[in-house]
């Protein structure tokens, strides 16, 4: 065993000692990145110095480092796929990728990782690409500190900023994404981590999950997207300390939950979205310590949602705190703060002595007759809601917070 370890150590030293730096310069003896990649061997570094390189269909099939100095630009001229990685342990850093071609068949990307492991894409810039970074059947890769910008006008003619398909244990951290179809897209991904990214002004979603279990996203910022985040057909997801802001429009949500279960949504801030959280067919989720401020609907909870728990959340100045399309309720609300609560606390334990019904009568009316929303602030609706609070007929009788908080703790 000791001999084997010694032999491996000697091989590592030999590889390190024989690693080369291959220099590419726009005006030097080696001007082609493609040629440099062909010359490189495992462990080598290809250093690309500042300049414009009109190259396409590049392939990295060896464990090398591709490093840019002074932000060299690879330009796809709006026609081509740009770079495919098929080797493990590849690092790409300091490069600028711009103007990849649009293709609905090949899904052209600035960088595509295809069936690889332990690759890193760090501190690059991606400008006006169809797909910026595309990972397929890859594992244990890192996408960190990249700037990704596009100017997509239509969903049908746009790709995603960071796109993952059938991947495992991928970390996406501190990237800045805007102007794509979806900022970040997961489909059939296991054990993914999305941490500290900003995703803004994308046409559809800031983040889109499909069939991606056991993932987590923390400390991200989703602003001014068609909708903030969609999590669909998924279980065991942790959504923590994210900010959903100004995702506003006729079908916009801060967070869309569709057929997800056994997940935890904690410590998030929903500010000025059309809908803070829209939940459909979602069960056994814990929604805890989130703040909902100035949204149209803080929560829209469809009738087919079961055994979800809403606790220690803050609801402040939303047009509607909770709306539903059923008089039945199979979820629990307990210990939340409601700015519309007008009860009292005689024993001064911080909990209201009178239960709170968060579903307004007018939300039921608006759910059935959307044009009625123009009556939102009318005196007539105010009188109807007072009567409904005394003798509830239309609002769900069991959708009630028995322990409303008197003070906002968030």
C-alpha positions as CSV (number, residue, x, y, z in Angstrom):
1,X,0.0,0.0,0.0
2,X,2.8,2.4,0.9
3,X,4.5,1.7,-2.4
4,X,1.3,2.5,-4.3
5,X,0.9,5.8,-2.5
6,X,4.6,6.7,-3.2
7,X,4.2,5.8,-6.8
8,X,1.1,8.0,-7.1
9,X,2.9,10.9,-5.4
10,X,5.9,10.6,-7.8
11,X,3.5,10.6,-10.8
12,X,1.8,13.8,-9.4
13,X,5.1,15.5,-9.0
14,X,6.1,14.6,-12.5
15,X,2.8,15.9,-14.0
16,X,3.2,19.1,-12.1
17,X,6.8,19.6,-13.1
18,X,5.9,19.0,-16.8
19,X,2.7,21.1,-16.9
20,X,3.1,23.8,-19.5
21,X,1.7,27.3,-20.2
22,X,0.6,27.8,-23.7
23,X,0.2,31.5,-24.5
24,X,-2.3,32.8,-27.1
25,X,-2.1,36.4,-28.2
26,X,-4.0,38.3,-30.9
27,X,-0.8,39.5,-32.5
28,X,1.7,36.8,-31.4
29,X,3.1,33.7,-32.9
30,X,0.1,31.6,-31.6
31,X,-3.1,33.4,-32.4
32,X,-5.7,30.6,-32.4
33,X,-7.4,29.3,-29.2
34,X,-8.4,26.2,-31.1
35,X,-4.9,25.4,-32.1
36,X,-3.7,26.0,-28.5
37,X,-6.3,23.5,-27.2
38,X,-5.1,20.9,-29.7
39,X,-1.5,21.5,-28.5
40,X,-2.3,21.3,-24.8
41,X,-2.0,18.1,-22.7
42,X,-3.5,17.1,-19.4
43,X,-2.4,19.5,-16.7
44,X,-1.4,22.3,-19.0
45,X,-2.7,25.9,-18.9
46,X,-3.8,27.8,-22.0
47,X,-3.4,31.5,-21.2
48,X,-5.3,33.8,-23.6
49,X,-4.3,37.4,-23.5
50,X,-6.6,40.4,-24.2
51,X,-8.0,40.7,-27.7
52,X,-10.9,39.7,-29.9
53,X,-11.0,36.0,-31.1
54,X,-13.6,35.1,-33.7
55,X,-13.6,31.4,-33.1
56,X,-16.3,28.8,-32.7
57,X,-17.0,25.1,-32.0
58,X,-14.0,24.9,-29.6
59,X,-13.5,21.6,-27.7
60,X,-11.7,20.9,-24.4
61,X,-11.2,17.2,-24.2
62,X,-8.3,17.2,-21.7
63,X,-7.9,18.3,-18.0
64,X,-6.6,21.8,-18.6
65,X,-7.0,25.3,-17.4
66,X,-8.3,28.0,-19.9
67,X,-7.3,31.3,-18.3
68,X,-8.0,34.8,-19.7
69,X,-5.8,37.8,-19.0
70,X,-7.2,41.3,-19.6
71,X,-10.6,39.8,-20.5
72,X,-10.1,38.3,-24.0
73,X,-13.3,38.1,-26.0
74,X,-14.5,35.0,-27.9
75,X,-17.1,36.1,-30.4
76,X,-19.6,33.6,-31.9
77,X,-20.8,36.3,-34.4
78,X,-24.5,35.2,-33.6
79,X,-24.0,32.1,-35.7
80,X,-22.0,29.4,-33.8
81,X,-21.8,27.2,-30.7
82,X,-18.7,28.4,-28.9
83,X,-17.1,25.9,-26.4
84,X,-17.8,22.3,-25.4
85,X,-16.0,20.6,-22.4
86,X,-15.9,16.8,-22.5
87,X,-13.0,16.3,-20.0
88,X,-13.1,16.2,-16.2
89,X,-11.1,18.7,-13.9
90,X,-11.3,21.6,-16.4
91,X,-11.1,25.2,-15.2
92,X,-12.3,28.2,-17.2
93,X,-11.7,31.7,-15.8
94,X,-11.3,35.3,-16.9
95,X,-12.8,34.9,-20.3
96,X,-15.5,36.9,-22.1
97,X,-18.0,34.9,-24.3
98,X,-20.3,36.9,-26.5
99,X,-22.8,36.5,-29.4
100,X,-23.4,32.7,-29.6
101,X,-25.7,31.6,-32.3
102,X,-29.4,30.9,-31.8
103,X,-30.4,27.3,-32.5
104,X,-33.5,25.5,-31.4
105,X,-32.1,22.1,-32.4
106,X,-28.6,22.2,-31.0
107,X,-29.3,24.6,-28.1
108,X,-26.1,26.6,-28.8
109,X,-24.3,27.8,-25.7
110,X,-21.3,29.9,-24.9
111,X,-20.0,27.0,-22.7
112,X,-21.5,23.5,-22.6
113,X,-20.3,20.9,-20.0
114,X,-21.2,17.5,-21.4
115,X,-20.9,14.4,-19.1
116,X,-18.1,15.8,-17.0
117,X,-17.0,15.9,-13.3
118,X,-15.2,18.4,-11.1
119,X,-15.2,21.3,-13.6
120,X,-15.2,24.9,-12.6
121,X,-16.4,28.0,-14.4
122,X,-15.2,31.0,-12.4
123,X,-15.2,34.8,-12.9
124,X,-16.1,35.0,-16.6
125,X,-18.4,37.3,-18.5
126,X,-21.2,36.1,-20.9
127,X,-22.8,38.7,-23.1
128,X,-25.8,38.2,-25.6
129,X,-25.6,34.5,-25.8
130,X,-28.5,32.0,-26.5
131,X,-27.6,29.8,-23.6
132,X,-24.7,31.1,-21.5
133,X,-23.7,28.0,-19.5
134,X,-25.3,24.6,-20.2
135,X,-24.5,21.5,-18.1
136,X,-25.7,18.1,-19.2
137,X,-25.2,14.8,-17.2
138,X,-22.4,16.4,-15.2
139,X,-21.5,16.1,-11.5
140,X,-19.5,18.0,-8.8
141,X,-19.1,21.1,-10.8
142,X,-19.0,24.8,-9.7
143,X,-20.3,27.9,-11.5
144,X,-19.1,30.8,-9.4
145,X,-18.9,34.6,-9.8
146,X,-19.8,35.0,-13.4
147,X,-21.6,37.9,-15.0
148,X,-24.3,36.7,-17.5
149,X,-26.2,39.3,-19.5
150,X,-28.5,39.1,-22.6
151,X,-31.2,41.2,-24.2
152,X,-33.8,38.6,-25.0
153,X,-37.1,40.0,-26.3
154,X,-39.2,36.8,-26.7
155,X,-39.3,33.6,-24.7
156,X,-39.4,31.6,-28.0
157,X,-36.1,33.1,-29.1
158,X,-34.2,33.0,-25.8
159,X,-32.2,30.4,-23.9
160,X,-31.4,30.3,-20.2
161,X,-28.6,31.9,-18.4
162,X,-27.5,28.8,-16.5
163,X,-29.1,25.5,-17.6
164,X,-28.8,22.2,-15.9
165,X,-30.1,18.9,-17.2
166,X,-29.6,15.5,-15.5
167,X,-26.9,16.8,-13.2
168,X,-25.8,16.0,-9.6
169,X,-24.1,18.0,-6.9
170,X,-23.7,21.3,-8.7
171,X,-22.9,24.6,-6.9
172,X,-24.1,27.8,-8.5
173,X,-22.8,30.8,-6.4
174,X,-22.5,34.6,-6.6
175,X,-23.5,34.9,-10.3
176,X,-25.3,37.9,-11.7
177,X,-27.8,37.0,-14.4
178,X,-30.2,39.1,-16.4
179,X,-32.1,39.3,-19.7
180,X,-32.5,35.5,-20.5
181,X,-35.6,33.3,-20.7
182,X,-34.9,31.7,-17.2
183,X,-32.0,33.0,-15.2
184,X,-31.3,29.6,-13.7
185,X,-33.0,26.4,-14.9
186,X,-32.9,22.9,-13.2
187,X,-34.4,19.8,-14.7
188,X,-33.7,16.4,-13.1
189,X,-31.0,17.7,-10.8
190,X,-30.1,16.1,-7.5
191,X,-28.3,17.8,-4.6
192,X,-27.9,21.2,-6.2
193,X,-26.9,24.4,-4.3
194,X,-27.8,27.9,-5.5
195,X,-26.2,30.4,-3.2
196,X,-25.9,34.2,-3.2
197,X,-26.9,34.8,-6.9
198,X,-28.9,37.7,-8.3
199,X,-31.3,37.0,-11.1
200,X,-33.1,40.0,-12.6
201,X,-35.2,41.1,-15.6
202,X,-35.5,37.6,-17.1
203,X,-38.5,37.0,-19.4
204,X,-39.9,34.0,-17.6
205,X,-38.4,32.9,-14.2
206,X,-35.5,34.1,-12.2
207,X,-35.1,30.4,-11.1
208,X,-37.0,27.4,-12.5
209,X,-37.0,24.0,-10.8
210,X,-38.4,20.8,-12.5
211,X,-38.1,17.3,-11.0
212,X,-35.1,18.3,-8.9
213,X,-35.1,16.8,-5.5
214,X,-32.9,17.4,-2.4
215,X,-31.7,20.8,-3.6
216,X,-31.3,24.1,-1.6
217,X,-31.2,27.7,-2.5
218,X,-30.1,30.4,0.0
219,X,-29.5,34.2,0.0
220,X,-30.5,34.8,-3.6
221,X,-32.1,37.9,-5.1
222,X,-34.9,37.6,-7.6
223,X,-36.2,40.9,-9.0
224,X,-38.3,42.2,-11.9
225,X,-38.6,38.8,-13.6
226,X,-41.7,37.6,-15.4
227,X,-42.1,35.5,-12.2
228,X,-39.5,35.1,-9.4
229,X,-39.1,31.3,-8.8
230,X,-41.0,28.2,-9.9
231,X,-40.5,25.0,-8.1
232,X,-42.4,22.1,-9.8
233,X,-42.8,18.3,-9.3
234,X,-40.2,18.3,-6.6
235,X,-39.6,17.3,-3.0
236,X,-37.2,18.0,-0.2
237,X,-36.2,21.5,-1.2
238,X,-34.8,24.1,1.2
239,X,-35.6,27.7,0.2
240,X,-34.0,30.0,2.8
241,X,-33.2,33.7,3.2
242,X,-34.0,34.7,-0.4
243,X,-35.5,38.0,-1.6
244,X,-38.3,38.1,-4.1
245,X,-39.0,41.7,-5.2
246,X,-41.1,43.4,-7.9
247,X,-42.0,40.3,-9.8
248,X,-45.1,42.0,-11.1
249,X,-47.6,41.2,-13.9
250,X,-50.9,39.5,-14.7
251,X,-49.3,36.0,-14.1
252,X,-46.4,36.9,-11.9
253,X,-45.4,35.3,-8.6
254,X,-42.6,35.7,-6.2
255,X,-42.6,31.9,-5.7
256,X,-44.8,29.4,-7.6
257,X,-45.1,26.0,-5.9
258,X,-46.7,23.3,-8.1
259,X,-46.8,19.7,-6.9
260,X,-44.0,20.0,-4.4
261,X,-43.9,18.3,-1.0
262,X,-41.9,17.9,2.2
263,X,-40.0,21.1,1.7
264,X,-39.0,24.0,3.9
265,X,-39.5,27.7,3.0
266,X,-37.8,29.8,5.7
267,X,-36.6,33.4,6.3
268,X,-37.5,34.7,2.8
269,X,-38.7,38.3,2.1
270,X,-41.5,38.8,-0.4
271,X,-41.8,42.5,-1.4
272,X,-44.2,44.0,-3.9
273,X,-45.0,41.0,-6.0
274,X,-48.3,40.4,-7.7
275,X,-48.5,37.1,-5.6
276,X,-46.0,36.3,-2.9
277,X,-46.5,32.5,-2.9
278,X,-48.9,30.7,-5.2
279,X,-49.3,27.0,-4.1
280,X,-51.1,24.3,-6.1
281,X,-51.1,20.6,-5.4
282,X,-48.4,21.1,-2.8
283,X,-48.4,19.1,0.5
284,X,-46.6,18.9,3.8
285,X,-44.4,22.0,3.4
286,X,-43.3,24.2,6.2
287,X,-43.6,28.0,5.5
288,X,-41.9,29.6,8.5
289,X,-40.4,33.0,9.4
290,X,-41.1,34.7,6.0
291,X,-42.1,38.3,5.6
292,X,-44.7,39.4,3.1
293,X,-44.8,43.2,2.5
294,X,-46.9,45.1,0.0
295,X,-47.8,42.3,-2.3
296,X,-51.1,42.0,-4.2
297,X,-51.8,38.6,-2.7
298,X,-49.3,37.4,-0.1
299,X,-50.4,33.8,-0.4
300,X,-52.8,32.1,-2.9
301,X,-53.5,28.6,-1.6
302,X,-55.4,26.3,-3.9
303,X,-57.9,23.7,-2.7
304,X,-55.7,20.8,-3.5
305,X,-52.9,21.8,-1.0
306,X,-52.8,19.6,2.1
307,X,-51.0,19.6,5.5
308,X,-48.9,22.7,4.9
309,X,-47.9,24.7,8.0
310,X,-47.7,28.5,8.1
311,X,-46.1,29.8,11.3
312,X,-44.1,32.8,12.6
313,X,-44.6,34.7,9.3
314,X,-45.2,38.4,9.0
315,X,-48.0,39.8,6.7
316,X,-47.8,43.6,6.3
317,X,-49.9,45.8,4.0
318,X,-50.8,43.2,1.4
319,X,-54.0,43.8,-0.6
320,X,-54.9,40.2,0.3
321,X,-53.0,38.2,3.0
322,X,-54.5,34.8,2.0
323,X,-56.8,33.8,-0.8
324,X,-58.2,30.4,-1.7
325,X,-60.6,28.9,-4.1
326,X,-62.4,26.6,-1.6
327,X,-64.4,26.8,1.6
328,X,-62.5,23.8,2.9
329,X,-59.1,24.1,4.5
330,X,-56.6,21.3,5.2
331,X,-53.6,23.5,6.2
332,X,-52.6,25.1,9.5
333,X,-52.0,28.8,10.2
334,X,-50.6,29.5,13.7
335,X,-48.6,32.2,15.4
336,X,-48.3,34.6,12.5
337,X,-48.3,38.4,12.6
338,X,-51.1,40.2,10.6
339,X,-51.0,44.0,10.2
340,X,-54.8,43.8,9.6
341,X,-55.5,42.1,12.9
342,X,-57.6,44.3,15.2
343,X,-57.8,42.1,18.2
344,X,-56.6,42.6,21.8
345,X,-54.3,40.9,24.3
346,X,-55.7,41.2,27.8
347,X,-53.2,38.8,29.4
348,X,-50.3,40.5,27.6
349,X,-48.6,37.3,26.5
350,X,-48.0,38.7,23.0
351,X,-50.7,36.5,21.4
352,X,-54.1,37.9,20.4
353,X,-57.1,36.7,22.5
354,X,-59.3,36.7,19.4
355,X,-58.5,34.4,16.5
356,X,-57.9,36.0,13.1
357,X,-59.5,35.1,9.7
358,X,-56.9,36.0,7.0
359,X,-59.2,35.3,4.0
360,X,-61.1,38.4,3.1
361,X,-64.6,38.1,1.6
362,X,-63.5,40.3,-1.3
363,X,-60.7,37.9,-2.2
364,X,-63.4,35.2,-2.7
365,X,-65.4,37.6,-4.9
366,X,-62.3,38.6,-6.9
367,X,-61.3,35.0,-7.4
368,X,-64.7,34.3,-9.1
369,X,-65.1,37.7,-10.9
370,X,-61.8,39.2,-11.6
371,X,-63.1,42.6,-12.9
372,X,-64.5,43.2,-9.4
373,X,-61.0,44.0,-8.3
374,X,-61.7,47.7,-9.2
375,X,-64.0,47.7,-6.1
376,X,-61.1,46.8,-3.7
377,X,-61.2,50.0,-1.6
378,X,-65.0,50.7,-1.9
379,X,-67.1,51.4,1.3
380,X,-69.6,48.7,0.1
381,X,-67.0,46.0,0.2
382,X,-65.8,47.2,3.6
383,X,-69.4,46.7,5.0
384,X,-69.7,43.2,3.4
385,X,-66.4,42.1,5.0
386,X,-67.5,43.3,8.5
387,X,-70.7,41.3,8.1
388,X,-68.7,38.2,6.9
389,X,-66.4,38.5,9.9
390,X,-69.4,38.2,12.2
391,X,-71.3,35.5,10.3
392,X,-68.9,33.8,7.9
393,X,-70.8,32.3,5.0
394,X,-68.3,32.3,2.0
395,X,-64.9,32.4,3.6
396,X,-63.3,29.1,4.8
397,X,-64.5,28.5,8.4
398,X,-61.4,26.5,9.4
399,X,-58.8,28.7,7.8
400,X,-58.0,30.7,10.9
401,X,-55.0,31.7,13.0
402,X,-55.9,30.8,16.6
403,X,-52.7,32.5,17.9
404,X,-52.1,35.7,16.0
405,X,-49.1,37.7,17.2
406,X,-49.6,41.2,18.4
407,X,-46.1,42.4,17.4
408,X,-44.1,41.8,14.3
409,X,-41.0,39.8,15.3
410,X,-39.3,39.8,11.9
